[in-house]
Amino acid sequence: MSIFRRFLGIVVTACLLAVPLAGQALEEGKEYARVPVSVPPETPGRIEVIEFFWYGCPHCYHLEPHVEQWVSNLPDDVVFRRVPAVLGPSWEPLARAYVVADLLGVLDRIHKPLFDRLHKERKRIRNLNELREFFVEQAGVDPKAFDQTYNSFAVVARINRAKQLGKRFGITGVPAFVINGKYRTSVSMAGGEDRLFEVIDALVDRERKALASQEKTAP
């Protein structure tokens, strides 16, 4: 009987450990932090998750498959978007690369290949000419269209917005995630890659409940 009870205790403990984090209390200041300045999401009525990343970051590259898997299972009330971080002047060319690819409609042909070029193939992109050549070779982008877009007001505006959001959210490293303009977390804060998405899901669930409560109390 004692052996059975011991076995039962092990099973119960294992089950408890398997309970999704969304049903547990998160520790503020450890697994996540409140952002210094809350920013309303760009998609009212939906819960927004932002990833701040940089193509030159090996940690972002390593996490990318996990991000894609998580995004593939997003519920309808959650929207995900990437923001290229600009934490210094040297970060801006690759941050612009993301925005240029998005504006030219070739993000699907640039995003993963650019990550692979820098980290899998270990080939540096040292200047604007090499970045332009990459867009031409990888996505068939017209060189003039690349130059016009790269130096356009639209790109400048989005890069400035990325810098502004980074400061408001207290982003000091990447990859970093912001949930609904209120909470920030990362792999190191959450305690690992698998734990990261559990923390994100738990914070998303918190916002989902908050939105439902607001709807009930609305006149």
C-alpha positions as CSV (number, residue, x, y, z in Angstrom):
1,M,0.0,0.0,0.0
2,S,2.8,2.4,0.8
3,I,4.4,1.8,-2.5
4,F,1.1,2.5,-4.3
5,R,0.7,5.7,-2.3
6,R,4.2,6.8,-3.2
7,F,3.5,6.0,-6.9
8,L,0.2,7.9,-6.7
9,G,2.0,10.9,-5.2
10,I,4.6,10.9,-8.0
11,V,1.8,10.9,-10.6
12,V,-0.1,13.7,-8.9
13,T,3.0,15.8,-8.7
14,A,3.8,15.2,-12.4
15,C,0.2,16.2,-13.3
16,L,0.5,19.4,-11.2
17,L,3.7,20.3,-12.9
18,A,2.1,19.9,-16.3
19,V,-0.7,22.4,-15.5
20,P,-0.4,25.3,-18.0
21,L,1.2,28.4,-16.7
22,A,-1.9,30.4,-17.7
23,G,-3.6,28.9,-14.7
24,Q,-0.9,30.0,-12.3
25,A,0.2,33.3,-10.8
26,L,3.2,34.9,-12.6
27,E,5.9,36.7,-10.6
28,E,6.2,40.3,-11.6
29,G,9.8,41.5,-11.8
30,K,11.0,37.9,-12.5
31,E,9.0,36.3,-15.3
32,Y,7.8,39.6,-16.7
33,A,7.9,43.3,-16.1
34,R,5.4,46.1,-16.5
35,V,6.6,48.4,-19.2
36,P,7.6,52.0,-18.1
37,V,5.0,53.6,-20.4
38,S,1.9,51.7,-21.4
39,V,1.1,52.0,-25.1
40,P,-2.4,51.2,-26.5
41,P,-2.2,48.4,-29.2
42,E,-2.6,49.3,-32.8
43,T,-5.4,46.8,-33.2
44,P,-8.2,47.8,-30.7
45,G,-10.3,44.9,-29.5
46,R,-7.5,42.3,-30.1
47,I,-4.6,41.4,-27.9
48,E,-1.3,42.5,-29.5
49,V,2.0,40.6,-29.0
50,I,5.1,42.4,-30.3
51,E,8.5,40.8,-30.8
52,F,11.4,43.1,-30.9
53,F,14.2,41.5,-32.8
54,W,17.3,42.2,-34.9
55,Y,18.6,40.2,-37.8
56,G,22.2,40.3,-36.4
57,C,21.1,38.7,-33.1
58,P,22.0,35.0,-32.9
59,H,19.4,34.5,-30.1
60,C,16.7,35.9,-32.3
61,Y,17.8,33.5,-35.1
62,H,17.7,30.5,-32.7
63,L,14.3,31.5,-31.4
64,E,12.7,32.1,-34.8
65,P,11.4,28.5,-35.4
66,H,9.8,28.6,-32.0
67,V,8.2,31.9,-32.7
68,E,6.8,30.7,-36.1
69,Q,5.4,27.6,-34.4
70,W,3.7,29.7,-31.7
71,V,2.3,32.2,-34.3
72,S,0.9,29.3,-36.4
73,N,-1.5,28.5,-33.5
74,L,-2.6,32.1,-32.5
75,P,-6.2,32.4,-31.4
76,D,-8.4,34.8,-33.4
77,D,-8.3,37.5,-30.7
78,V,-4.5,37.7,-30.7
79,V,-2.4,39.6,-33.3
80,F,1.4,39.2,-33.6
81,R,3.8,41.7,-35.2
82,R,7.5,42.1,-35.3
83,V,9.3,45.4,-34.7
84,P,13.0,45.6,-35.7
85,A,14.9,46.9,-32.7
86,V,17.3,49.8,-33.2
87,L,19.5,49.8,-30.1
88,G,22.4,51.7,-31.7
89,P,23.4,53.2,-35.0
90,S,24.9,49.9,-36.3
91,W,21.5,48.2,-35.9
92,E,19.7,50.5,-38.3
93,P,20.7,49.1,-41.7
94,L,19.3,45.6,-40.8
95,A,16.3,47.2,-39.1
96,R,15.6,49.1,-42.3
97,A,16.0,45.8,-44.3
98,Y,12.9,44.4,-42.5
99,V,10.8,47.5,-43.2
100,V,12.0,47.7,-46.8
101,A,11.1,44.1,-47.4
102,D,7.7,44.6,-45.8
103,L,6.9,47.7,-47.9
104,L,8.0,46.0,-51.1
105,G,5.9,43.0,-50.4
106,V,8.9,40.5,-50.3
107,L,9.1,39.8,-46.6
108,D,8.4,36.1,-47.2
109,R,11.4,36.0,-49.5
110,I,13.7,38.0,-47.4
111,H,13.0,37.3,-43.7
112,K,14.3,33.7,-43.2
113,P,17.0,33.9,-45.9
114,L,18.5,37.0,-44.4
115,F,18.6,35.3,-41.0
116,D,20.2,32.2,-42.6
117,R,22.7,34.4,-44.5
118,L,24.0,35.9,-41.4
119,H,23.9,33.0,-39.0
120,K,23.8,29.7,-40.9
121,E,26.0,30.7,-43.8
122,R,28.0,33.1,-41.6
123,K,28.2,35.7,-44.3
124,R,28.3,39.3,-43.2
125,I,26.4,42.2,-44.9
126,R,28.9,45.0,-44.5
127,N,27.3,47.8,-46.4
128,L,24.3,49.1,-48.3
129,N,25.6,47.8,-51.6
130,E,25.7,44.2,-50.2
131,L,22.3,44.6,-48.7
132,R,20.9,45.8,-52.1
133,E,22.5,42.9,-53.9
134,F,20.9,40.5,-51.4
135,F,17.5,41.9,-52.1
136,V,18.1,41.7,-55.9
137,E,19.4,38.1,-55.8
138,Q,17.0,36.7,-53.2
139,A,13.7,38.5,-54.1
140,G,14.3,39.9,-57.6
141,V,13.9,43.5,-56.3
142,D,14.7,46.3,-58.7
143,P,17.8,48.1,-57.4
144,K,16.2,51.5,-58.0
145,A,13.1,50.4,-56.1
146,F,15.2,49.2,-53.3
147,D,17.1,52.5,-53.0
148,Q,14.0,54.6,-53.3
149,T,12.3,52.6,-50.6
150,Y,15.3,52.4,-48.3
151,N,15.6,56.2,-48.2
152,S,11.9,56.9,-48.2
153,F,10.0,58.8,-45.6
154,A,7.9,55.7,-44.9
155,V,10.9,53.8,-43.8
156,V,12.3,56.7,-41.8
157,A,8.9,57.0,-40.0
158,R,8.7,53.3,-39.1
159,I,12.3,53.2,-37.9
160,N,11.7,56.3,-35.7
161,R,8.5,54.6,-34.4
162,A,10.5,51.5,-33.6
163,K,13.1,53.5,-31.7
164,Q,10.3,55.3,-29.8
165,L,8.5,52.1,-28.9
166,G,11.8,50.5,-27.8
167,K,12.4,53.3,-25.4
168,R,8.9,53.4,-24.1
169,F,8.8,49.7,-23.5
170,G,12.3,49.7,-21.9
171,I,13.8,47.4,-24.5
172,T,17.5,46.9,-23.8
173,G,18.1,43.6,-25.5
174,V,16.5,41.2,-28.0
175,P,14.6,39.1,-28.5
176,A,12.0,40.7,-26.3
177,F,8.2,40.5,-26.3
178,V,5.6,43.0,-25.3
179,I,2.1,41.9,-24.5
180,N,-0.7,44.4,-25.3
181,G,1.5,47.4,-24.6
182,K,1.7,46.6,-20.9
183,Y,4.0,43.7,-20.1
184,R,7.5,42.8,-21.3
185,T,9.2,39.4,-21.1
186,S,12.1,37.5,-22.7
187,V,13.7,34.1,-22.7
188,S,16.0,34.9,-19.8
189,M,13.2,36.5,-17.7
190,A,10.8,33.6,-18.4
191,G,13.4,31.0,-17.6
192,G,13.8,29.3,-21.0
193,E,12.4,29.1,-24.5
194,D,9.5,26.7,-23.7
195,R,8.7,28.7,-20.6
196,L,8.7,31.9,-22.6
197,F,5.6,31.1,-24.6
198,E,3.9,29.9,-21.5
199,V,4.5,33.3,-19.9
200,I,3.3,35.0,-23.0
201,D,0.2,32.9,-23.2
202,A,-0.5,33.6,-19.5
203,L,-0.2,37.3,-20.0
204,V,-2.4,37.1,-23.1
205,D,-5.0,35.3,-21.0
206,R,-4.8,38.0,-18.3
207,E,-5.5,40.7,-21.0
208,R,-8.3,38.6,-22.4
209,K,-10.0,38.5,-19.0
210,A,-9.4,42.2,-18.5
211,L,-11.0,43.0,-21.9
212,A,-14.0,40.7,-21.1
213,S,-14.4,42.5,-17.7
214,Q,-14.4,45.9,-19.4
215,E,-17.0,44.8,-21.9
216,K,-19.3,43.7,-19.0
217,T,-19.0,47.0,-17.2
218,A,-19.3,49.2,-20.3
219,P,-22.5,51.2,-20.4
